Amino acid sequence: MLNLGGKTRGKLEMLEKGNILQLLICYSWPALIAMTLNALYAVVDRVFIGQGCGVDAIAGLTLTMPIMMLFAAFGVFVGAGHSAVLSIKLGEGDRVACEKLLGQLIAFKFLFFLTIPTLVFFNLDAVLDMCGGSRVTPCALAAAKTYLKIVIFSHIFAHLAFGLSAMLRAEGAAKRSMFCMVVGFGLNLILDPIFIFVFNMGVEGAAWATNISMFASCIWAFALYFRGKTIVKFKFRRIGFYKDLALRASGIGLSPFLQQLMSSLIAVSLQLAFTKWMPDVASRTDQIASLGVFHSALILVFMPMLGAQQGLQPIFGYNWGARNFRRVMKALKLGLIITSLLSFFAFVIQVIPPFPYFIARLFISGENIPLIRLAARDLQIANCMVWCISINVVATTYFQSVGKPAVAIFLSMLRQGLCLLPVVWLMPYLLDDKPLAIWLSMPVSDVLCNLATIPPILMQIRFLSRVKSRDEKHSSFN
């Protein structure tokens, strides 16, 4: 059993007995800030580069996005899986398993560092060509190479910081988790304009600002563990791989990993689709730049929704581990309501004028009015059905958190892999307006995904209702 002090015991008792809405708010807002700041590393880079370096630079950063998503997929695979199992083990009171999970997370992060970035670095030209780099302007391709060469190996610091932050959040230390991201983002926000505008370093400056900031976040996260400010204690002897825990964490982490991996594949597919169907290099580069605005806007407006999921995860996981199914049911219903409201907000901010124009203007210099209008129109088309995806988002989080990886994998793959990917390549053959056809593939997949998610989540709600009723009858009898 875990040997808990007063404050620690109080945190776990809150997960077990506290008001669900208050818990969700308590865990969501620090998670929201942490995730938003994490995402804003890339967004802030694009804002400053778009205003200071032009369309080619924005298109170049967009070319790197599938590669960065690939790196993020491995990070999520380790972080989400281990943090979900940690919540369950905390609910079960298994101290040793919690310490092993922390040590194993660090071991996995270093294993990643020694493999994937190295492979990409020594095959950079081929990888960028697979992302459509040979079909855009030479300046855009040069910007992509410059950025990647600088940031590719620094991702060990980002992965460690984000992984430790996820573990802190899983044990209820949401504010400390948040500050790991605050430190890095604050530094990045300061360094970006200095390196880009004052030192005139352009894309190279944005890359170095990101490196330094991620290193600062990593140091901050380790300092919390070394100072003993956590429920789960960091012990060097626990760093390693443990078969049973690795299999369980990998099974849970496989769902968000595949989801992120599919996001990378979708980003590549969109880039290749635009470079295939647009008639010349200039129009291809403009569409790639518009795609960069779309990705950046998606990050900004989806962070509240994803922050809510991070807040739900420890509530789901802990109470499932403690077999408190009544609270699991309450959290699921509340999560569906709040995520639906947030998805409607995502619709409003990206579709209703004049918001799309303002978003596009953030990333594109005011001198390029045609590109701003193009990007604003693309935002409206791509997100016109985004309000309906909340059921899939919550269902994926729920099944991942309670240790049902097979269902979570299916749901995480549904929107992008089973719906969006084939539609991206099919739609241009159905419509004469090729860019419109490609952008329309996203709302079509949103509708299909939502419809397919309804049956499994309804089955789970019925299961929880049945178990809850049985437990309440048993409690009354006793």
PATINU-243472 format. One record per residue (C-alpha): x, y, z. Coordinates in pm, whole numbers, padded with zeros to 5 digits, always signed. Example, Ala and Ser with C-alpha at 12.3 -4.5 7.8 and 13.67 -1.06 7.14 Angstrom:
# residues 2
+01230-00450+00780
+01367-00106+00714
# end
This chain:
# residues 478
+00000+00000+00000
+00107+00360-00054
+00245+00529+00259
+00070+00863+00233
+00105+01188+00422
-00187+01412+00509
-00182+01631+00197
-00130+01334-00032
-00411+01138+00130
-00633+01442+00091
-00566+01460-00284
-00657+01096-00336
-00966+01130-00116
-01076+01419-00340
-01050+01189-00643
-01257+00931-00456
-01517+01152-00289
-01493+01511-00413
-01748+01691-00627
-01699+01575-00988
-01747+01920-01144
-01506+02082-00901
-01253+01805-00963
-01287+01844-01339
-01231+02218-01314
-00947+02169-01068
-00763+01924-01295
-00869+02069-01629
-00758+02429-01602
-00395+02350-01514
-00397+02075-01778
-00552+02317-02025
-00286+02578-01959
-00008+02318-01975
-00133+02169-02301
-00203+02509-02454
+00145+02629-02370
+00288+02304-02505
+00100+02353-02831
+00184+02721-02844
+00553+02642-02886
+00480+02570-03252
+00202+02827-03288
+00411+03114-03152
+00694+03016-03385
+00453+03035-03679
+00309+03370-03571
+00650+03536-03551
+00783+03361-03860
+00469+03444-04059
+00495+03810-03970
+00873+03837-04002
+00980+03581-04263
+00696+03546-04515
+00489+03279-04688
+00782+03053-04782
+00888+03024-04418
+00532+02941-04305
+00505+02679-04578
+00843+02538-04472
+00732+02497-04111
+00413+02332-04233
+00624+02078-04425
+00793+01980-04097
+00463+01928-03918
+00412+01557-04005
+00763+01484-03875
+00702+01672-03552
+00371+01486-03518
+00559+01159-03560
+00789+01253-03272
+00488+01360-03066
+00321+01024-03134
+00603+00839-02958
+00589+01089-02674
+00216+01038-02629
+00261+00661-02655
+00485+00667-02349
+00334+00957-02154
-00037+00882-02192
+00005+00510-02133
+00218+00544-01821
+00012+00827-01670
-00313+00631-01720
-00167+00322-01551
-00026+00543-01274
-00375+00673-01194
-00506+00317-01174
-00215+00202-00956
-00265+00498-00723
-00628+00391-00688
-00508+00038-00606
-00248+00170-00358
+00054+00001-00523
+00356+00220-00433
+00625+00004-00593
+00440-00016-00925
+00404+00364-00926
+00778+00413-00877
+00854+00159-01150
+00618+00335-01390
+00805+00663-01337
+01142+00497-01395
+01015+00311-01700
+00878+00633-01854
+01226+00786-01839
+01384+00472-01987
+01138+00475-02277
+01208+00845-02344
+01582+00778-02383
+01513+00477-02603
+01314+00704-02833
+01596+00961-02836
+01846+00703-02955
+01635+00579-03246
+01371+00787-03428
+01541+01132-03444
+01865+00971-03562
+01689+00787-03844
+01511+01104-03957
+01825+01320-03940
+02028+01095-04170
+01741+01066-04418
+01617+01426-04402
+01598+01492-04776
+01401+01175-04842
+01165+01239-04549
+01089+01596-04658
+01037+01479-05015
+00775+01234-04884
+00601+01536-04726
+00583+01721-05058
+00904+01922-05020
+01011+01880-05384
+00688+02044-05510
+00705+02376-05324
+00940+02671-05365
+01312+02613-05290
+01295+02874-05012
+01015+02684-04837
+01213+02359-04854
+01527+02532-04724
+01332+02672-04426
+01202+02324-04342
+01554+02176-04347
+01698+02454-04133
+01431+02420-03865
+01449+02041-03844
+01827+02018-03828
+01831+02241-03521
+01537+02103-03320
+01547+01734-03404
+01777+01614-03123
+01652+01862-02863
+01326+01669-02853
+01468+01451-02575
+01417+01749-02343
+01065+01809-02469
+00972+01442-02430
+01107+01421-02077
+00933+01744-01976
+00597+01645-02125
+00620+01289-01989
+00700+01399-01633
+00429+01663-01658
+00175+01393-01750
+00284+01182-01451
+00245+01479-01217
-00104+01541-01351
-00197+01175-01306
-00110+01187-00936
-00323+01497-00885
-00046+01762-00897
-00212+01950-01182
-00068+02291-01093
+00289+02162-01073
+00236+01989-01405
+00116+02317-01549
+00421+02511-01429
+00652+02272-01613
+00497+02408-01933
+00468+02769-01812
+00844+02792-01764
+00926+02676-02114
+00656+02869-02293
+00734+03193-02111
+01098+03164-02213
+01004+03078-02573
+00773+03379-02592
+01061+03605-02487
+01332+03446-02702
+01134+03410-03027
+01102+03783-03112
+01456+03852-02988
+01613+03585-03209
+01387+03644-03512
+01360+04024-03519
+01648+04164-03309
+01918+03918-03415
+01754+03865-03758
+01797+03485-03730
+01464+03397-03898
+01363+03031-03889
+01693+02940-03725
+01615+03177-03438
+01273+03020-03381
+01435+02676-03365
+01696+02781-03109
+01432+02955-02897
+01235+02629-02890
+01544+02427-02793
+01635+02650-02501
+01278+02666-02375
+01225+02289-02384
+01549+02237-02192
+01425+02477-01922
+01095+02285-01889
+01284+01957-01855
+01508+02091-01576
+01205+02231-01392
+01021+01897-01406
+01317+01698-01277
+01370+01952-00998
+01021+01880-00863
+01101+01510-00834
+01450+01559-00693
+01312+01790-00423
+01060+01525-00314
+00754+01738-00396
+00561+01448-00548
+00346+01157-00432
+00540+00910-00645
+00909+00926-00555
+01180+00925-00819
+01445+00657-00760
+01735+00594-00996
+01725+00221-00929
+01373+00209-01074
+01486+00331-01419
+01440+00035-01651
+01182-00178-01824
+00927-00398-01646
+00750-00643-01871
+00402-00643-01717
+00390-00266-01663
+00539-00202-02007
+00276-00418-02175
-00009-00254-01987
+00116+00102-02043
+00188+00025-02409
-00159-00119-02457
-00318+00197-02321
-00070+00430-02490
-00122+00260-02825
-00454+00441-02875
-00324+00801-02854
-00006+00689-03033
-00201+00563-03332
-00420+00871-03321
-00116+01099-03330
+00051+00881-03591
-00261+00902-03802
-00256+01281-03759
+00094+01277-03908
-00023+01062-04197
-00322+01290-04255
-00095+01597-04256
+00125+01429-04516
-00179+01327-04720
-00320+01679-04721
+00013+01824-04826
+00054+01568-05104
-00307+01616-05216
-00257+01990-05252
+00075+01950-05432
-00085+01692-05664
-00393+01891-05763
-00267+02252-05763
-00137+02358-06107
+00187+02541-06020
+00453+02588-05751
+00315+02923-05628
-00041+02795-05575
+00094+02480-05406
+00302+02688-05166
+00001+02910-05088
-00216+02608-05010
+00057+02457-04790
+00080+02791-04607
-00300+02794-04567
-00277+02439-04432
-00026+02567-04175
-00281+02829-04062
-00545+02556-04036
-00321+02336-03819
-00229+02630-03595
-00592+02734-03552
-00686+02374-03477
-00428+02366-03197
-00555+02692-03048
-00927+02614-03045
-00896+02246-02956
-00682+02299-02648
-00980+02367-02416
-01137+02040-02533
-00817+01842-02486
-00756+02011-02151
-01095+01885-02035
-00995+01532-02140
-00675+01556-01938
-00884+01665-01640
-01119+01369-01688
-00840+01111-01719
-00734+01086-01349
-01099+01094-01238
-01188+00808-01473
-00873+00611-01398
-00866+00646-01019
-01235+00569-00965
-01226+00278-01211
-00928+00138-01019
-01117+00192-00691
-01429+00024-00844
-01636+00336-00779
-01849+00307-01092
-02110+00558-00980
-01849+00833-00993
-01718+00706-01325
-02070+00744-01466
-02104+01098-01330
-01768+01198-01477
-01860+01050-01816
-02189+01241-01838
-02029+01566-01725
-01744+01517-01970
-01986+01476-02259
-02173+01795-02168
-01862+02010-02126
-01685+01874-02434
-01996+01936-02645
-01997+02300-02537
-01627+02331-02614
-01665+02173-02959
-01939+02425-03035
-01698+02702-02934
-01441+02553-03177
-01706+02575-03450
-01792+02938-03375
-01436+03063-03359
-01332+02900-03688
-01647+02934-03899
-01848+03242-03800
-01716+03569-03955
-01506+03767-03880
-01316+03521-03658
-01162+03312-03940
-01018+03626-04099
-00866+03739-03767
-00709+03394-03714
-00557+03394-04063
-00423+03746-04009
-00230+03624-03704
-00008+03405-03920
+00005+03597-04248
+00143+03944-04304
-00125+04208-04365
+00033+04284-04703
-00082+03948-04841
-00460+04001-04841
-00539+03728-05101
-00366+03461-04892
-00542+03581-04574
-00879+03549-04749
-00786+03207-04886
-00684+03079-04542
-01001+03221-04380
-01223+03050-04635
-01038+02721-04591
-01090+02741-04214
-01464+02785-04259
-01498+02490-04495
-01282+02250-04295
-01451+02318-03960
-01818+02355-04051
-01906+02024-03878
-01651+02029-03599
-01926+02088-03341
-02030+01722-03366
-01704+01546-03270
-01737+01570-02890
-01875+01217-02845
-01571+01062-03015
-01328+01277-02814
-01477+01185-02474
-01528+00821-02566
-01163+00783-02665
-01046+00940-02338
-01283+00724-02134
-01182+00389-02284
-00813+00481-02269
-00839+00586-01902
-01018+00274-01778
-00775+00033-01944
-00978-00071-02252
-00716-00007-02521
-00879-00202-02805
-01191+00016-02806
-00987+00332-02754
-00763+00240-03049
-01062+00185-03275
-01221+00517-03175
-00896+00712-03202
-00837+00574-03550
-01197+00624-03659
-01206+00993-03749
-00873+01017-03926
-00779+00667-04037
-01109+00508-04130
-01299+00822-04231
-01073+01113-04325
-00782+00941-04499
-00981+00771-04778
-01210+01073-04820
-00910+01307-04873
-00809+01108-05179
-01160+01034-05304
-01320+01381-05294
-01102+01549-05563
-01229+01293-05813
-01589+01390-05735
-01564+01771-05761
-01413+02000-06022
-01293+02248-05758
-01000+02045-05626
-00901+02261-05323
-01266+02279-05214
-01293+01900-05245
-00987+01844-05026
-01107+02082-04754
-01458+01931-04761
-01312+01591-04671
-01278+01707-04309
-01644+01788-04231
-01752+01470-04412
-01525+01262-04186
-01648+01447-03874
-02005+01337-03941
-01913+00976-04021
-01693+00950-03712
-01959+01084-03477
-02222+00841-03605
-01989+00543-03563
-01894+00638-03205
-02249+00646-03070
-02304+00264-03035
-01996+00180-02820
-02042+00474-02583
-02412+00392-02538
-02320+00033-02452
-02074+00156-02190
-02329+00395-02040
-02573+00105-02006
-02302-00105-01840
-02218+00169-01589
-02587+00224-01514
-02635-00147-01448
-02331-00175-01221
-02420+00147-01041
-02773+00022-00968
-02637-00310-00841
-02390-00137-00608
-02657+00098-00474
-02887-00198-00398
-02603-00381-00227
-02519-00071-00022
-02884-00030+00087
-02904-00396+00184
-02596-00368+00403
# end
